[in-house]
Each structure stands twice: as C-alpha cells, then as structure tokens.
Amino acid sequence: MIFYRQIAVIALFFLILFLFIYPAHDGLVFLILKGVAMGGLVVTLISYAFPQYFIREPLDGDETESSKNNINDPSFSTAVKSHYKRLLQQVLNLVKTVNPEYSAAIYMVDSENKGFTCQEQTISDFSEFIENDNELISAIIKTNNPSIFKKNKKNEGWEGIIGSKTWRGSETLIGFPILYSGNVVGFLLVFMTHFSSIQDRDQEVIEKLSKFITHGMEDLEQMESLMVDNYFNSRIANLFDQLEVKSDESELFQSIRGLCRAFFQYDKLTIVLTTEEKKKGMIKLVDGLHDDIDEGEEFLIQNTLHGLSIQDGKTICSNAWFENYPEMNRFKPGDNRDFNFMSVLSVPLKFNDESIGAVTMERLKSRIYSESDIRLLELLCGTVSSILNWQQEYKKVHLTSIHDGLTGLLNHKAFLDRFEEEISRAGRFNHMLGLVVLDLDKFKSVNDDYGHLYGDYVLREVSDIIADNVRAIDVVGRYGGEEFAVLLVNTNIKQCLPLAQRIVKSIADKTFLEGGIAVNITISAGLAGFPQHAEEVRSLISKADKAMYDTKANGGNDVTIASEL
C-alpha cells in the first residue's frame, strides 16, 4: 500500500509542476487538471496526517514478514490454538513429573515488543515479558544450547526473569532454547532453589521436552495449512477437540471412521500402519465388509493393493483396480477377487516424506471417487499423520520423564499420580488395594564402604527383584533414595502379605556380586490396605511407612502390617 501512495505523490508532483510551468489557460481541460491537482494535494496531505484511514489493515489471510516471524501468536484457528496451549501445558506437567521441586515457564518471541512473552508457567513468579537484552536470555540465544545460571555467580538479569524476591544465593536457572526453522523462537526456563538439585538425566529429559515443543509447533502448522476447506474444516476441528496428545491410537481411528462415514461412500474402510521393520502393514481398523482380514493382522506391503500407496507414497484412485493392477493381491496371495471390489481410493499417511500407513476405501460397484473425495481424504490423512506423529513424540518423552533414570521404575511423582488414579478407580468399583513400602536396611554403609557405583548396582538389582515378583497390573515405583513402593491392584491384605514376604526373602537370599565385591543386603517392608487402613493416598502412605519403620525397629528383614487404629 505504501508503494502505491508513493507513486501517487510523484504523479501529483509532476502534474502540479506542469500547471505552474504551462502558460495560464482558461480552457475546460486546464480547469479540470487544476481541480484534480488541488483535490489530490488535499487527499495526500490528509492521508499522511491520518494514515490509519488510508492504509488497509492486513486480512487474516495476509502473510507479512512480521506474521511469519511472530511465533508468539501463531495464526492458528481456534481449534489448533487450543492444541498449542495443551502442548505447552503438557510440557510443563512433564517437567513437574521429572522433579516436583522444579518450577518452569515457556516463553515465545514477541518481535513487535522486542522481547519474549510468557506463554505458560507453573508459578506466578516468572515475569510476563522478558526483554531481548536480558543477560541470561541473550546467553541462551547466543549459544543455541541449554545454559545453566547460578545466582551465586552474580549474573545480571535475574530480576527481569523471576522478579523481586529474597535470594539465598543457591538458586539455579536452566534455559533450554526452542528452535523453529533453525532459529531460536523461545525458550523453556526451569528454576530450582538449590543448584544441588540438578541431575544430568533431568537436563536430558527437559531438553527433549524443549525439542518436543518444536515438533509440536511444526505439526500444528501443518495441520493449519491443511484445514483450508470450509466444508470439511469444522469436522476436522471436532477431530482435534476430541483428541489430546495423550489419546490412545484407537480413539483416533474411531474418529476417522466417523468422519469417513459422514463424508464418503464405501463398502469397506481399512486403516493400516506400518510395523517397525517397514516391510509389513498392520490392520488397525476395518469398517464394512471385513471377512477377508481382521484388525491386528499383518500382511506384506510389497505387491499388495493396500500396500501400494504406502510403497509409492502417492494417492491411488481406480474404478477397476484389478484390471489396472492385475499382478497385485489385496492383502494375501489369491485374494484379489475377494468381494469383487471394483473402485478403490487409497491415501498414504506420511511423516517427513516417509509413509507410515494408509487409509483405503473400496466400493463393490465401478464408480470412481471424485476429485472432491480425493482432496478431502488427502486433507484428513495429512491431519491424521500429524496427530499420529505428535502422539508418538509425546509418548517417547513421557515414558522417559516418568521413569527413574537409574532403576527404570516409576519416579516419585509418577507413582503418586498412578496411585491417585488407582485409588479413585478402586473407590468407584468397590475394590481393594494393597500398598507395600520397602526400604533397604543400613544402605548408607553400603555406599560409604563400597562407593556409589556399587550402591547404584544394588538399587538396580533390588528394583529388578521387586518388579519380577509383582503382576503386570501392579504399580512399582522408586519412592526415594533406597525406598520403593508397590501398589497391588484389586488385592486385599491377606493376598498382599505373602507377596511382600517373598520380595523380602528374595533380596535377603541374593548375594550382590559386582566388581569383586560380594554383599548380602536385607530390606524392611510395611503394608497397608485400602479401604481397611485409610481411604486417601497420603494417609495410606503414612500408615505403610510407619509400619515399615516398625519393621526396622524390630531388626529389619521382615514385613509389618499397619495398625488399624
């Protein structure tokens, strides 16, 4: 718009110059030119005095350089924005899962205000806006790598991030950059009250979380770019609303079936995902005629109709597929005439240009799918591909964050979360629960006498023994340093006691041999049950914990049932 204004000003200038140079003339044309010049002069002066009335505001679809670079306020639709917010919230929840003592905030670039705006935070102490020239933030951007800042190093810029407070000098910040298209567009800040709280594994997990934000934004951008058809847009938006990053795959496939039933005509719908070795496909959903193959079955992708779009990475559309592809089987040798399917539309599910599956619709009648059908199914498959990738990335990070790095058991926070879920379920269905709290006897002397590496070996071995003695439905966690907890699902006290005794005996009978060191170790256990001893998580833990200390007071290497008083 500014360019056109400049052209108009130049043209007006030469017109006025011409009128001044040209001899006076009373003709009609000359009068008209004078009127145009004077009117143009007035309009130009007003336009520069009040530009807001003459410069068009960018429309929603306009793509300016500013909008491209401003990740702080993504131009997502309402449905996608809600997922963006959920993405950030999930990341902060996982940070708290890694260590409940950590506080965290996520900032995104605000190019208009020359700084970074807080998107989500776990505590209100974090500043809502941080300027670009903040010393700590500048260091994160400059290095493009995680940066650790300790308050006792007297860094400037702390107050600009955390705000005014009484500092002890032991506080620590870790900044993890968030990259987008190779550039730092924000950062994940993690605050702890003492630098001794920093664990190498925690840093690794949280760094993965910062990268997860990047993956999430890329996927959301792809989703947004796909949602261009108003006819299909609202239903895709509903698909987003129904699903969360933690949603199960089956929920997604059921949603796809509902959309396909609403918008397409088919006699058979098949959803396939590739297996890990990529040579086979696994049937995830079948709708309509399905006597030829069932959900959960696998088939070779090569030389099969349902593997063709996966193998080629292209949409397949045909109204006489077995004439066009006579050498192809549908799933297995000899089944190319099953049900006499004529028309087929198959669209690959892709991520990073790699096929990860396909959605295929078949018709018994020879009636080719329309261009609109192809476009809508490709839109749906593109969206589903992004959701699948988002869910898979979340699962990877989530599994790492909820497990203890040394033993592989659930960490303290994750165990308590599962405990809350199970006690709620037990209350609804009138089931019983058993809680066993275990603590190694005199473990400090093991670390003191043989070193922490040997102590870590013992903890890993003990955790394996505990895990080997419980069922798959039971919940096992490393509750503290040398303390473990086992939640026995749908189990009463009488059933819990022999299991706890078996764990205690297995540990006592084992000789822990490593690096030429052989040590025998015992463990003490306390047992409490829901609802017999308590009906709330903290009370139940307190009961079992006290029973465990009663065991230690009596010499250890045994199990004590909590008092019902």
NORZI-V167284 format. One record per residue. N is the residue number from 1. RES is the residue in three letters. OMEGA is omega as a letter, one per 20 degrees, with the letter a starting at -180 (NA if undefined). Layout:
n: (N/N)
res: (RES/RES)
omega: (OMEGA/OMEGA)
This chain:
n: (1/2/3/4/5/6/7/8/9/10/11/12/13/14/15/16/17/18/19/20/21/22/23/24/25/26/27/28/29/30/31/32/33/34/35/36/37/38/39/40/41/42/43/44/45/46/47/48/49/50/51/52/53/54/55/56/57/58/59/60/61/62/63/64/65/66/67/68/69/70/71/72/73/74/75/76/77/78/79/80/81/82/83/84/85/86/87/88/89/90/91/92/93/94/95/96/97/98/99/100/101/102/103/104/105/106/107/108/109/110/111/112/113/114/115/116/117/118/119/120/121/122/123/124/125/126/127/128/129/130/131/132/133/134/135/136/137/138/139/140/141/142/143/144/145/146/147/148/149/150/151/152/153/154/155/156/157/158/159/160/161/162/163/164/165/166/167/168/169/170/171/172/173/174/175/176/177/178/179/180/181/182/183/184/185/186/187/188/189/190/191/192/193/194/195/196/197/198/199/200/201/202/203/204/205/206/207/208/209/210/211/212/213/214/215/216/217/218/219/220/221/222/223/224/225/226/227/228/229/230/231/232/233/234/235/236/237/238/239/240/241/242/243/244/245/246/247/248/249/250/251/252/253/254/255/256/257/258/259/260/261/262/263/264/265/266/267/268/269/270/271/272/273/274/275/276/277/278/279/280/281/282/283/284/285/286/287/288/289/290/291/292/293/294/295/296/297/298/299/300/301/302/303/304/305/306/307/308/309/310/311/312/313/314/315/316/317/318/319/320/321/322/323/324/325/326/327/328/329/330/331/332/333/334/335/336/337/338/339/340/341/342/343/344/345/346/347/348/349/350/351/352/353/354/355/356/357/358/359/360/361/362/363/364/365/366/367/368/369/370/371/372/373/374/375/376/377/378/379/380/381/382/383/384/385/386/387/388/389/390/391/392/393/394/395/396/397/398/399/400/401/402/403/404/405/406/407/408/409/410/411/412/413/414/415/416/417/418/419/420/421/422/423/424/425/426/427/428/429/430/431/432/433/434/435/436/437/438/439/440/441/442/443/444/445/446/447/448/449/450/451/452/453/454/455/456/457/458/459/460/461/462/463/464/465/466/467/468/469/470/471/472/473/474/475/476/477/478/479/480/481/482/483/484/485/486/487/488/489/490/491/492/493/494/495/496/497/498/499/500/501/502/503/504/505/506/507/508/509/510/511/512/513/514/515/516/517/518/519/520/521/522/523/524/525/526/527/528/529/530/531/532/533/534/535/536/537/538/539/540/541/542/543/544/545/546/547/548/549/550/551/552/553/554/555/556/557/558/559/560/561/562/563/564/565)
res: (MET/ILE/PHE/TYR/ARG/GLN/ILE/ALA/VAL/ILE/ALA/LEU/PHE/PHE/LEU/ILE/LEU/PHE/LEU/PHE/ILE/TYR/PRO/ALA/HIS/ASP/GLY/LEU/VAL/PHE/LEU/ILE/LEU/LYS/GLY/VAL/ALA/MET/GLY/GLY/LEU/VAL/VAL/THR/LEU/ILE/SER/TYR/ALA/PHE/PRO/GLN/TYR/PHE/ILE/ARG/GLU/PRO/LEU/ASP/GLY/ASP/GLU/THR/GLU/SER/SER/LYS/ASN/ASN/ILE/ASN/ASP/PRO/SER/PHE/SER/THR/ALA/VAL/LYS/SER/HIS/TYR/LYS/ARG/LEU/LEU/GLN/GLN/VAL/LEU/ASN/LEU/VAL/LYS/THR/VAL/ASN/PRO/GLU/TYR/SER/ALA/ALA/ILE/TYR/MET/VAL/ASP/SER/GLU/ASN/LYS/GLY/PHE/THR/CYS/GLN/GLU/GLN/THR/ILE/SER/ASP/PHE/SER/GLU/PHE/ILE/GLU/ASN/ASP/ASN/GLU/LEU/ILE/SER/ALA/ILE/ILE/LYS/THR/ASN/ASN/PRO/SER/ILE/PHE/LYS/LYS/ASN/LYS/LYS/ASN/GLU/GLY/TRP/GLU/GLY/ILE/ILE/GLY/SER/LYS/THR/TRP/ARG/GLY/SER/GLU/THR/LEU/ILE/GLY/PHE/PRO/ILE/LEU/TYR/SER/GLY/ASN/VAL/VAL/GLY/PHE/LEU/LEU/VAL/PHE/MET/THR/HIS/PHE/SER/SER/ILE/GLN/ASP/ARG/ASP/GLN/GLU/VAL/ILE/GLU/LYS/LEU/SER/LYS/PHE/ILE/THR/HIS/GLY/MET/GLU/ASP/LEU/GLU/GLN/MET/GLU/SER/LEU/MET/VAL/ASP/ASN/TYR/PHE/ASN/SER/ARG/ILE/ALA/ASN/LEU/PHE/ASP/GLN/LEU/GLU/VAL/LYS/SER/ASP/GLU/SER/GLU/LEU/PHE/GLN/SER/ILE/ARG/GLY/LEU/CYS/ARG/ALA/PHE/PHE/GLN/TYR/ASP/LYS/LEU/THR/ILE/VAL/LEU/THR/THR/GLU/GLU/LYS/LYS/LYS/GLY/MET/ILE/LYS/LEU/VAL/ASP/GLY/LEU/HIS/ASP/ASP/ILE/ASP/GLU/GLY/GLU/GLU/PHE/LEU/ILE/GLN/ASN/THR/LEU/HIS/GLY/LEU/SER/ILE/GLN/ASP/GLY/LYS/THR/ILE/CYS/SER/ASN/ALA/TRP/PHE/GLU/ASN/TYR/PRO/GLU/MET/ASN/ARG/PHE/LYS/PRO/GLY/ASP/ASN/ARG/ASP/PHE/ASN/PHE/MET/SER/VAL/LEU/SER/VAL/PRO/LEU/LYS/PHE/ASN/ASP/GLU/SER/ILE/GLY/ALA/VAL/THR/MET/GLU/ARG/LEU/LYS/SER/ARG/ILE/TYR/SER/GLU/SER/ASP/ILE/ARG/LEU/LEU/GLU/LEU/LEU/CYS/GLY/THR/VAL/SER/SER/ILE/LEU/ASN/TRP/GLN/GLN/GLU/TYR/LYS/LYS/VAL/HIS/LEU/THR/SER/ILE/HIS/ASP/GLY/LEU/THR/GLY/LEU/LEU/ASN/HIS/LYS/ALA/PHE/LEU/ASP/ARG/PHE/GLU/GLU/GLU/ILE/SER/ARG/ALA/GLY/ARG/PHE/ASN/HIS/MET/LEU/GLY/LEU/VAL/VAL/LEU/ASP/LEU/ASP/LYS/PHE/LYS/SER/VAL/ASN/ASP/ASP/TYR/GLY/HIS/LEU/TYR/GLY/ASP/TYR/VAL/LEU/ARG/GLU/VAL/SER/ASP/ILE/ILE/ALA/ASP/ASN/VAL/ARG/ALA/ILE/ASP/VAL/VAL/GLY/ARG/TYR/GLY/GLY/GLU/GLU/PHE/ALA/VAL/LEU/LEU/VAL/ASN/THR/ASN/ILE/LYS/GLN/CYS/LEU/PRO/LEU/ALA/GLN/ARG/ILE/VAL/LYS/SER/ILE/ALA/ASP/LYS/THR/PHE/LEU/GLU/GLY/GLY/ILE/ALA/VAL/ASN/ILE/THR/ILE/SER/ALA/GLY/LEU/ALA/GLY/PHE/PRO/GLN/HIS/ALA/GLU/GLU/VAL/ARG/SER/LEU/ILE/SER/LYS/ALA/ASP/LYS/ALA/MET/TYR/ASP/THR/LYS/ALA/ASN/GLY/GLY/ASN/ASP/VAL/THR/ILE/ALA/SER/GLU/LEU)
omega: (r/r/a/r/r/r/a/r/r/r/r/r/a/r/r/r/r/a/r/a/a/a/a/a/a/a/a/a/a/r/r/r/r/r/r/a/a/r/r/r/r/a/a/r/r/a/r/r/a/a/a/a/a/r/a/r/r/r/a/a/a/r/r/r/r/a/r/a/a/r/a/a/a/r/r/r/a/a/a/r/r/r/r/r/r/r/a/r/r/r/r/r/r/r/r/r/r/r/a/a/a/r/a/r/r/r/r/a/r/a/a/a/r/r/a/a/r/r/r/r/r/r/a/a/a/r/r/a/r/a/a/a/r/a/a/a/r/r/r/a/a/a/a/a/r/a/r/r/r/a/a/r/r/r/r/r/r/a/r/a/a/a/a/r/r/a/r/a/a/a/a/r/r/r/r/a/r/a/r/a/r/a/r/r/a/r/r/a/r/a/r/a/a/a/r/a/a/r/a/a/r/r/a/a/a/r/r/r/r/r/r/r/r/r/a/r/r/r/r/r/r/r/a/a/a/a/a/a/a/a/a/a/a/r/r/r/r/r/r/a/a/a/r/a/r/a/r/r/a/r/r/a/r/r/r/r/r/r/a/r/a/a/a/r/r/r/r/r/r/r/a/r/r/r/a/a/r/a/a/r/r/r/a/r/r/r/a/r/a/r/a/a/a/r/a/r/r/r/r/a/a/r/r/a/a/r/a/a/r/a/a/a/a/r/r/r/a/r/r/a/a/r/r/a/a/a/a/r/r/r/a/r/r/a/a/r/a/r/a/r/a/a/a/r/a/a/a/r/a/r/a/r/r/a/r/a/a/r/a/r/a/r/r/r/r/r/a/r/a/r/r/r/a/a/a/r/r/r/r/a/r/r/r/r/r/r/r/r/r/a/a/r/r/a/r/a/a/r/r/a/a/a/r/a/a/a/a/r/r/r/a/a/a/r/r/r/r/r/r/r/a/a/r/r/r/r/a/a/r/r/r/r/r/r/r/r/a/r/a/a/r/a/r/r/r/r/a/a/a/r/a/r/r/r/r/r/r/a/r/a/r/r/r/r/r/a/a/a/r/r/r/a/a/a/a/r/r/a/r/a/r/a/a/r/r/r/a/a/r/a/r/a/a/r/a/a/a/r/r/r/r/r/a/a/a/r/r/a/a/r/a/a/a/r/a/r/r/a/r/a/r/a/r/a/r/a/r/a/r/i/a/a/r/a/a/a/a/r/a/r/r/r/a/a/r/r/r/r/r/r/r/a/r/r/r/r/a/r/r/r/a/r/r/r/NA)
